[in-house]
Amino acid sequence: MDPDPRAVLLRLFHVAVNAASAANCVPPNLPAHPPGRTIVIGAGKAAAAMAKAVEDHWRGPLSGLVITRYGHGVPCREIEVVEAGHPVPDEAGAAAAERMLSLVQGLSKDDLVLALISGGGSSLFALPAPGVALSDKQAVTRALLKSGARIAEINCVRKHLSAVKGGRLALAAQPATVRSLIISDVPGDDPETVASGPTAPDSTTREQALAILNKYEIAIPAAVKIWLESPASETPKPGHPAFARVQNHIIARARDALSATASEADAMGFRVVDLGDAIEGEARLVARTHAELALRQRAEEKSCVLISGGETTVTVKGQGRGGRNSEYLLALALALDGAAGIWAIACDTDGIDGTEANAGAIIGPDTLARGKALGADGQAALARNDSYGFFAALSDLVETGPTRTNVNDFRAILVRPS
């Protein structure tokens, strides 16, 4: 009996998440014990799970503080876990970031700062630059998230409005040794972009940050404009002596998740078509391209699974609810137009698609017809950016709760022509 397509897709998603779990990727990458103190800091959706993995495998004294999203915490014995706001920063994150900054100051060259960095850290590790109010950062962040800007562009702005990101945390930790373990959620896996690179040199400039705000017609608060026009807003660059004792290690990435998924799909008897782990672009446009690829495979009578990762974007123009993965799927369903033999899943590996409680959703050949029968018009829902409402009506949302890791989007399209 052929396996249920939806069960196959859900299985592949869970394999992808497990491949990037903190319990699997942190222990093999722990550094040697220092002669002095070990201070653990961190920020991101995986930060608490990473902290627990450190505690479970570290044989010696340590202390520290990590910040994670509300609902993503896990109990730790020696490392304090603070939960804060995401994707828009809040007071809890700002206060914890200020405390974390003080933890790494005044250390010696015999001490080790173990930084646990993961996606989401840009919002969670939110200490505004001098003269910039948290409300200013919140306003700019909200506007950028709706603008369709790429993550690297958003993080360029974030770095230049921060007292800790863009390598500034590494400056504060001198002369201690800094080892960063990074779970990457960005296309290209650049340490300076993940969580806006608190321990990595920054190759972007304040002029670029201003240009990005102008490009997307973001209203710039007066204090933000004054700060970005000041030379003091520039971040430390590659070659700065502060990074001589810093090592940034990517310990999990989208490629790891896709490789594990490909092995699982192969073991299940499916041919795998890997579309890449760094796909970017407007979610609905990426969906149209993927629909064409899936239809071509079906026309050639080729059963397969098309897998991909990366981070799409959504330019929000409507008043609906939803994230980039559910928007991708709704656009995919419309492009496939009920084509037989094609199912798909798209989920964020952190378990949260946008600002809703679902990881993503699943579609099949009957998605649009079922929606129509329930009075849910797919085209109208897409026009108002209400993919969440559409899939909720069909009970086709994928809800995992927080996974406590984050290697960004996971997509799989199952093509079975027969």
Secondary structure, DSSP 8 states (H G I E B T S, - for coil): ----HHHHHHHHHHHHHHHT-HHHHSGGG-----SS-EEEEEESTTHHHHHHHHHHH--S--EEEEEEETT-----SSEEEEEE-SSS--HHHHHHHHHHHHHTTT--TT-EEEEEEETTHHHHS--B-TT--HHHHHHHHHHHHHHT--HHHHHHHHHHTBSSTTTHHHHHHTTSEEEEEEE--STT--TTTGGG-TTS-----HHHHHHHHHHTT----HHHHHHHTSGGG----TT-GGGTTEEEEEEE-HHHHHHHHHHHHHHTT--EEE--S-EEEEHHHHHHHHHHHHHHHHHTT--EEEEEEEEEE----SS----HHHHHHHHHHHHHTT-TTEEEEEEETTS--TTSS--EEEE-TTHHHHHHHTT--HHHHHHTT-HHHHHHHHT-EE-----S----EEEEEEE---
